[in-house]
Amino acid sequence: MIRLQNEQARMAIAPEMGGAVLYFDLLVNGEWQPVMRHAEEVSDVLECASFPLAPFCGRIRDGKFTFNGRQITLPRNRHDQLHTIHGQAWQNPWKVDEQSETEARLSFVYEPGDWPWKYEVKQHFRLDGPALDMTMQFRNLDTEAMPAAIGFHPYFDKSMPVFLSTFAREVWMIDDEVMPTERVPAEGEWALGPDKPLENFVCDQNFQHWSREAVLRWPQRHLAVSITADEAFPVLVIYCPKGQPFFCFEPAGNLADAVNMAPTGDPAIDMPVLQPGEMKEGGMRIARIEA
């Protein structure tokens, strides 16, 4: 476990468990308050506070797609999932490249296997006062082009009432297997702000054309944070299960199952492609603001 801390923020990272974050807390009125769910004693990466998504985000139907005339078949990588999900980076150990009191750099190299292309992913975590910067770099190390996207999968605390303010123009409806089926305006029950209460909001959707900015407020904790994400994340995934003390707010580089969708010319829908040696980079920042 890697622990980072300054006078206003603290976090822990588990390199061996998919390069995942175990917790991110902020000091509020002399007490540590959880921003992400606190997951110090866990045995499964899905119980962590955040983990990296690469080389794709979300599900690929039946783990099958065709790319450049090549049929790709991926194994189901979770016994509790019907479809291959979230790539390989979150299910492999990462190497610690650098570490200080407030920063850490991790890396993971994937040798071709079920996914037939070689790649490298790097993560940089930095505490900056009452803020956390998380950056990810993905490089195609193969001799062929490959579909590739990155994303973050943070679980935020919902053990107390929390309110979300952000904007997205569209949302994808899903089938019984949580696969996107139809794109509709993000209006009415699917509008995401301002100050949308999440206590009774049930969601596992992909949102598109979102603002890449958001605010989360926990009034009882006198705590609020802003979230900003780079252009590398044209999709927002919100997972808010009923009756759970957490919800996920995931900046994502691709729509779920985008590898099986016909090209549209819209970067929020089409699966990104990286040429040999090409790199994709993106980051998100979570920072305390006036509550």
TAKAFEN-V831310 format. One record per residue. N is the residue number from 1. RES is the residue in one letter. NEAR is the number of other C-alpha atoms within 12 Angstrom. Layout:
n: {N	N}
res: {RES	RES}
near: {NEAR	NEAR}
This chain:
n: {1	2	3	4	5	6	7	8	9	10	11	12	13	14	15	16	17	18	19	20	21	22	23	24	25	26	27	28	29	30	31	32	33	34	35	36	37	38	39	40	41	42	43	44	45	46	47	48	49	50	51	52	53	54	55	56	57	58	59	60	61	62	63	64	65	66	67	68	69	70	71	72	73	74	75	76	77	78	79	80	81	82	83	84	85	86	87	88	89	90	91	92	93	94	95	96	97	98	99	100	101	102	103	104	105	106	107	108	109	110	111	112	113	114	115	116	117	118	119	120	121	122	123	124	125	126	127	128	129	130	131	132	133	134	135	136	137	138	139	140	141	142	143	144	145	146	147	148	149	150	151	152	153	154	155	156	157	158	159	160	161	162	163	164	165	166	167	168	169	170	171	172	173	174	175	176	177	178	179	180	181	182	183	184	185	186	187	188	189	190	191	192	193	194	195	196	197	198	199	200	201	202	203	204	205	206	207	208	209	210	211	212	213	214	215	216	217	218	219	220	221	222	223	224	225	226	227	228	229	230	231	232	233	234	235	236	237	238	239	240	241	242	243	244	245	246	247	248	249	250	251	252	253	254	255	256	257	258	259	260	261	262	263	264	265	266	267	268	269	270	271	272	273	274	275	276	277	278	279	280	281	282	283	284	285	286	287	288	289	290	291}
res: {M	I	R	L	Q	N	E	Q	A	R	M	A	I	A	P	E	M	G	G	A	V	L	Y	F	D	L	L	V	N	G	E	W	Q	P	V	M	R	H	A	E	E	V	S	D	V	L	E	C	A	S	F	P	L	A	P	F	C	G	R	I	R	D	G	K	F	T	F	N	G	R	Q	I	T	L	P	R	N	R	H	D	Q	L	H	T	I	H	G	Q	A	W	Q	N	P	W	K	V	D	E	Q	S	E	T	E	A	R	L	S	F	V	Y	E	P	G	D	W	P	W	K	Y	E	V	K	Q	H	F	R	L	D	G	P	A	L	D	M	T	M	Q	F	R	N	L	D	T	E	A	M	P	A	A	I	G	F	H	P	Y	F	D	K	S	M	P	V	F	L	S	T	F	A	R	E	V	W	M	I	D	D	E	V	M	P	T	E	R	V	P	A	E	G	E	W	A	L	G	P	D	K	P	L	E	N	F	V	C	D	Q	N	F	Q	H	W	S	R	E	A	V	L	R	W	P	Q	R	H	L	A	V	S	I	T	A	D	E	A	F	P	V	L	V	I	Y	C	P	K	G	Q	P	F	F	C	F	E	P	A	G	N	L	A	D	A	V	N	M	A	P	T	G	D	P	A	I	D	M	P	V	L	Q	P	G	E	M	K	E	G	G	M	R	I	A	R	I	E	A}
near: {25	31	27	31	31	23	21	26	36	36	46	37	44	39	37	26	35	41	44	46	48	40	38	44	40	36	26	25	11	12	16	24	32	34	49	39	34	32	33	28	19	19	15	22	32	27	29	37	41	43	46	56	42	46	47	39	41	44	40	37	31	22	30	24	25	21	25	13	7	13	16	25	21	25	23	22	25	21	10	11	20	19	26	32	34	40	39	42	44	41	27	28	25	31	30	25	19	19	24	18	21	29	31	35	31	36	33	36	30	31	19	18	15	20	30	25	29	32	40	34	43	38	44	36	44	37	34	25	24	33	33	39	33	42	35	42	34	42	34	33	26	25	17	21	24	34	41	45	48	51	48	47	41	42	39	44	37	36	23	26	28	33	32	34	28	33	28	32	27	29	35	34	24	21	13	10	21	26	30	30	21	17	23	23	22	25	17	13	17	31	26	37	26	18	22	25	27	39	25	19	27	20	29	31	40	48	45	40	32	34	26	35	31	34	33	41	35	34	19	16	27	25	32	34	36	30	34	32	35	29	26	32	44	37	44	48	41	36	29	30	20	16	16	23	26	34	39	38	46	45	50	50	49	46	44	44	39	38	34	26	25	15	15	12	11	18	23	35	33	26	38	36	30	27	22	22	20	24	29	33	30	34	34	37	32	37	34	35	21	17	19}
